[in-house]
Amino acid sequence: MASEEKSLNFIEQIIEEDVKSGLSNTKLRFRFPPEPNGYLHIGHASSIALNFGLGIDYQSPVNLRFDDTNPEKEEQEFVDAIKKDVEWLGYTWAEECYASDYFQQLYDWAVLLIKKDKAYVDSQSSEDMAIQKGTPSTTGTDSPFRNRSVEENLDLFERMKNGEFEAGTHILRAKIDMKSTNMLMRDPIMYRILHKEHHRTGDAWKIYPMYDWAHGQSDYLEQISHSFCTLEFLPHRELYDWFLDQIFDDNKLRPKQREFARRNLSHTVVSKRKLQQLVKEKHVNGWDDPRMSTISGLRRRGYTAASLRNFANTIGIAKRDNLINVSVLEFCIREDLNKIAPRVMAVLDPVKLVITNYPEEKEEWLEAENNQEDENAGFRKVPFSRELYIEREDFLEEAPAKYFRLTLGKEVRLKNAYIIKGESVVKDSEGNITEIHVTYDTDSLSGSGTEASQRKVSGTLHWVSIKHALEAEVRLYDRLFTDEAPDSYKDKNFLDFVNPNSLEIVTGFVEPSLSTVQNEDKFQFQRLGYFTVDKDSTASKLVFNKTVGLKDAWEEKGKKEENSINNSLKEINKYFKVETKPERIAIESAIGENIKNVSSFSLLQHSLKKNINNNKASLLFSQFILKYSNWKSTDFEEEDIKKLYSMSLKSESTYVRSKALLNIRDIESESFKNQFDDEILKLYSNPPKNASEREIEILSEMVKK
């Protein structure tokens, strides 16, 4: 390897062991084999980095092979996008290959298997085949067509190829073992009939190979030494090897399939089917929408190739699937952009600031550093004048003691400029501030070396000169999903977690140095975050995308939500100790407000599940989650909810029982609600001695309904 000092991951250890066992370094060859049925996503970036990284480390060729065996879903658009993404990531492939290049050879090999009585044409319906194949716990049974003669199979297979049959009437299956514990070995399908035009072969073929038949044989034809794929293909390895056994020539290299774990990314989805659904149903604006986990979407948002490569290297290769927090990816882009992005000033929520003692016609061009992290970045000139824009949130008319921005009677510094002091405000008829009037210290110019310029003030604000400012559309992107694992809940649709605030479009103002920006140019808008020029930007209309904030706002939000849950759990014990109803109402109201502000479904579900126990405070808290969160009882796992209601209705506390009854009453699903009828009737027929008047009243209402 290029660097023997570094520790090897298990993939590299496999290669090293093969080399030690006699595999020549000159025989090493890898491949990245995407199916051109969608755009590449962040998961593919890891696979690309793995395979091409191995090619670099071992100085071995890496093929880019398109597994284009399904013309129903594949398009040239996806081929072009994939090539662009791989090149953009900084990798060069040795050969550009297509499974469709091998259609004739695959067909010839299939004929060979028929002649060896190891493949046959099956004419069952798909429904009958599913029954005949059995289940993981029951063995399959032979197809009634399994023992067709070689001659009949050859005749039918050729006629399938010639387009004589409708799709679905026949398939070609390998003849392996219908009793295998591996379902994939129970006579898998090799070919199906598809009367679809292929993006490369046109209408030349009426039958198309299945992935399992085409993939390993393509590896063999290209003499790939190591075929690395994700863990879901582990059960396929046995079939991969069986197919190779049928055609392998001892004079050639035999590929080896090995598996590594998927690295799923939080707050997103990486299923092509789900990404396509987001596009088709217009939850996003195309495959390259900056909220998408696609490489093209990340590129448009402002991610760099270096940041994605660094992300792939940071998370590494593992043997178990796990969820990587998106904050790791965001850290990688912050780290990269911090080094390379010029600092500029932009105001996104402007309010007018007037320096009353600054001459009306005067303007200055002040020197500003482009990037303090890059000594070669140099300086630029920014215009300064009497009237400026600052961020509206950077001023409070009446501010608390620890407010470090502008307020009346207080001094702050304008970045690269002067120290100013808040004097007064101008408001419109509705009381909104339209102008902030300040004075400036004429001797306090930043960097001038005067005593006044070195005076310490509590804060520094960014700004733009109004008469020099350029108007810009700024697209403020946030995470596309509110939950960390939106597609992990068996009873919920991942679309339920789409973040309604994932895009906000504002009109802002930027300094004039940005008048000549080009697509994908990147900047740090000082104090606001990193932004990149969108492809929609023109000379007459600047458009910027927010790439990432300067800090991880979601980490702060997550901690705040966890604190809300923990504080509520502490408060709930008081509910049972206070003596008056108004006191209980106040406690419940405060806890309810905390719960309403928790957007993380996984946090709420975990909190609910954890508090299903015989403790009355825990049960009451879980009932509050059902009442006050933005989710319904039926959104949570059914077994958890049934257990919670059952335990709550048997609780020693009338408050717990009453809250449970009210929550059951409000369930919209009658069938779900009816599950608790017997327990409610028991309570009504024999109410506990400590049942409150309110509990008896609720029981009576529910039973009579």
Sequence and secondary structure as in RCSB ss.txt:
>XXXX:A:sequence
MASEEKSLNFIEQIIEEDVKSGLSNTKLRFRFPPEPNGYLHIGHASSIALNFGLGIDYQSPVNLRFDDTNPEKEE
QEFVDAIKKDVEWLGYTWAEECYASDYFQQLYDWAVLLIKKDKAYVDSQSSEDMAIQKGTPSTTGTDSPFRNRSV
EENLDLFERMKNGEFEAGTHILRAKIDMKSTNMLMRDPIMYRILHKEHHRTGDAWKIYPMYDWAHGQSDYLEQIS
HSFCTLEFLPHRELYDWFLDQIFDDNKLRPKQREFARRNLSHTVVSKRKLQQLVKEKHVNGWDDPRMSTISGLRR
RGYTAASLRNFANTIGIAKRDNLINVSVLEFCIREDLNKIAPRVMAVLDPVKLVITNYPEEKEEWLEAENNQEDE
NAGFRKVPFSRELYIEREDFLEEAPAKYFRLTLGKEVRLKNAYIIKGESVVKDSEGNITEIHVTYDTDSLSGSGT
EASQRKVSGTLHWVSIKHALEAEVRLYDRLFTDEAPDSYKDKNFLDFVNPNSLEIVTGFVEPSLSTVQNEDKFQF
QRLGYFTVDKDSTASKLVFNKTVGLKDAWEEKGKKEENSINNSLKEINKYFKVETKPERIAIESAIGENIKNVSS
FSLLQHSLKKNINNNKASLLFSQFILKYSNWKSTDFEEEDIKKLYSMSLKSESTYVRSKALLNIRDIESESFKNQ
FDDEILKLYSNPPKNASEREIEILSEMVKK
>XXXX:A:secstr
   SSS   HHHHHHHHHHHTT  GGG  EEE   SSS  BHHHHHHHHHHHHHHHHTT  EEEEE    TTT  
HHHHHHHHHHHHHTT   S EEEGGGGHHHHHHHHHHHHHTTSEEEE   HHHHHHHT BTTB     TTTT  H
HHHHHHHHHHHTT S TTS EEEE   TT SSGGGSS EEEEE    BTTTBTS SEEE HHHHHHHHHHHHT S
EEEEEGGGGGGHHHHHHHHHHH  TTS   EEEEE  EEETTS   HHHHHHHHHTTSSSSTT TTSSBHHHHHH
HT  HHHHHHHHHHH   SS EEE HHHHHHHHHHHHHHH  EE EESSEEEEEETTS TT EEEEEEES TT T
TS EEEEEEESEEEEEGGGEESS  TT  SEEBT EEEETTS EEEEEEEEE TTS EEEEEEEE TT  TTS  
TGGG   S EE  EEGGG EEEEEEEE  SBSSSSTT  TTS GGGGB TTSEEEEEEEE GGGTT  TT EEEE
TTTEEEEE TT  SSSEEEEEEE SS HHHHHHHHHHHHHHHHHHHHHHHTT  SHHHHHHHHHHHHHHHHT   
HHHHHHHHHHT SS HHHHHHHHHHHHHSSS GGGS HHHHHHHHHHHHT S HHHHHHHHHHHHT S HHHHGG
GHHHHHHHHHS  TT  HHHHHHHHHHHH 
